[in-house]
Amino acid sequence: MASDPILALRKQVIASIKSRLALIAGYGSDEAMTQTELAEMLGLSRPRLNLLLRGKAAEFNLESLLRIALTTGLSVRLSLTRPYAND
């Protein structure tokens, strides 16, 4: 089966979100946010946040991931290009 480029894009977005959440939540510090607090901030249920943190890209559509990314303070730029080909 050919690789799914949309799934790959979702995985990239999730990786960026997870990096941002680590900073926001203060993971590793004494005052780290709980998953419940983090889920509430993002407008997600705790089980849904857990799926995100485990990188379950197939469980999210791209629009919902972009909304989460924006909520975390990430900026989103979309660039569409044609593949190189002989025109």
Contact map, one row per residue, 1 for C-alpha under 8 A:
111000000000000000000000000000000000000000000000000000000000000000000000000000000000000
111100000000000000000000000000000000000000000000000000000000000000000000000000000000000
111110000000000000000000000000000000000000000000000000000000000000000000000000000000000
011111110000000000000000000000000000000000000000000000000000000000000000000000000000000
001111111000000000000000000000000000000000000000000000000000000000000000000000000000000
000111111100000000000000000000000000000000000000000000000000010000000000000000000000000
000111111110000000000000000000000000000000000000000000001100000000000000000000000000000
000111111111000000000000000000000000000000000000000000000000000000000000000000000000000
000011111111100000000000000000000000000000000000000000000000000000000000000000000000000
000001111111110000000000000000000000000000000000000000001101110010000000000000000000000
000000111111111000000000000000000000000000000000000000101000000000000000000000000000000
000000011111111100000000000000000000000000000000000000000000000000000000000000000000000
000000001111111110000000000000000000000000000000000000000000000011001000000000000000000
000000000111111111000000000000000000000000000000000100101000000010000000000000000000000
000000000011111111100000000000000000000000000000000000100000000000000000000000000000000
000000000001111111110000000000000000000000000000000000000000000000001000000000000000000
000000000000111111111000000000000000000000000000000000000000000000011001010000000000000
000000000000011111111100000000000000000000000000000110000000000000000000000000000000000
000000000000001111111110000000000000000000000000000000000000000000000000000000000000000
000000000000000111111111000000000000000000000000000000000000000000000001010000000000000
000000000000000011111111100000000000000000000000000000000000000000000001000000000000000
000000000000000001111111111000000000000000000000000000000000000000000000000000000000000
000000000000000000111111111000000000000000000000000000000000000000000000000000000000000
000000000000000000011111110000000000000000000000000000000000000000000001000000000000000
000000000000000000001111111000011100010000000000000000000000000000000000000000000000000
000000000000000000000111111110111000000000000000000000000000000000000000000000000000000
000000000000000000000110111110011000000000000000000000000000000000000000000000000000000
000000000000000000000000011111010000000000000000000000000000000000000000000000000000000
000000000000000000000000011111110000000000000000000000000000000000000000000000000000000
000000000000000000000000000111110000000000000000000000000000000000000000000000000000000
000000000000000000000000010011111000000000000000000000000000000000000000000000000000000
000000000000000000000000111111111100000000000000000000000000000000000000000000000000000
000000000000000000000000111000111110110000000000000000000000000000000000000000000000000
000000000000000000000000100000011111110000000000000000000000000000000000000000000000000
000000000000000000000000000000001111111000000100110000000000000000000000000000000000000
000000000000000000000000000000000111111100001100000000000000000000000000000000000000000
000000000000000000000000000000001111111110000000000000000000000000000000000000000000000
000000000000000000000000100000001111111111000000000000000000000000000000000000000000000
000000000000000000000000000000000011111111111100100000000000000000000000000000000000000
000000000000000000000000000000000001111111111100000000000000000000000000000000000000000
000000000000000000000000000000000000111111110000000000000000000000000000000000000000000
000000000000000000000000000000000000011111110000000000000000000000010011000000000000000
000000000000000000000000000000000000001111111000000000000000000000000000000000000000000
000000000000000000000000000000000000001111111101100000000000000000000000000000000000000
000000000000000000000000000000000001001100111111100000000000000000000000000000000000000
000000000000000000000000000000000011001100011111110000000000000000000000000000000000000
000000000000000000000000000000000000000000001111111000000000000000000000000000000000000
000000000000000000000000000000000000000000011111111100000000000000000000000000000000000
000000000000000000000000000000000010001000011111111110000000000000000000000000000000000
000000000000000000000000000000000010000000000111111111000000000000000000000000000000000
000000000000000000000000000000000000000000000011111111110010000000000000000000000000000
000000000000010001000000000000000000000000000001111111111000000000000000000000000000000
000000000000000001000000000000000000000000000000111111110000000000000000000000000000000
000000000000000000000000000000000000000000000000011111110000000000000000000000000000000
000000000010011000000000000000000000000000000000001111111000000000000000000000000000000
000000000000000000000000000000000000000000000000001111111111000000000000000000000000000
000000100110010000000000000000000000000000000000000100111111100000000000000000000000000
000000100100000000000000000000000000000000000000000000011111100000000000000000000000000
000000000000000000000000000000000000000000000000001000011111100000000000000000000000000
000000000100000000000000000000000000000000000000000000011111110110000000000000000000000
000000000100000000000000000000000000000000000000000000001111111110000000000000000000000
000001000100000000000000000000000000000000000000000000000001111111000000000000000000000
000000000000000000000000000000000000000000000000000000000000111111100000000000000000000
000000000000000000000000000000000000000000000000000000000001111111110000000000000000000
000000000100110000000000000000000000000000000000000000000001111111111000000000000000000
000000000000100000000000000000000000000000000000000000000000011111111100000100000000000
000000000000000000000000000000000000000000000000000000000000001111111110000000000000000
000000000000000010000000000000000000000001000000000000000000000111111111000000000000000
000000000000100110000000000000000000000000000000000000000000000011111111111100000000000
000000000000000000000000000000000000000000000000000000000000000001111111111100000000000
000000000000000000000000000000000000000001000000000000000000000000111111110000000000000
000000000000000010011001000000000000000001000000000000000000000000011111110000000000000
000000000000000000000000000000000000000000000000000000000000000000001111111000000000000
000000000000000010010000000000000000000000000000000000000000000000001111111100000000000
000000000000000000000000000000000000000000000000000000000000000000001100111110000000000
000000000000000000000000000000000000000000000000000000000000000001001100011111000000000
000000000000000000000000000000000000000000000000000000000000000000000000001111100000000
000000000000000000000000000000000000000000000000000000000000000000000000000111110000000
000000000000000000000000000000000000000000000000000000000000000000000000000011111000000
000000000000000000000000000000000000000000000000000000000000000000000000000001111100000
000000000000000000000000000000000000000000000000000000000000000000000000000000111110000
000000000000000000000000000000000000000000000000000000000000000000000000000000011111000
000000000000000000000000000000000000000000000000000000000000000000000000000000001111100
000000000000000000000000000000000000000000000000000000000000000000000000000000000111110
000000000000000000000000000000000000000000000000000000000000000000000000000000000011111
000000000000000000000000000000000000000000000000000000000000000000000000000000000001111
000000000000000000000000000000000000000000000000000000000000000000000000000000000000111
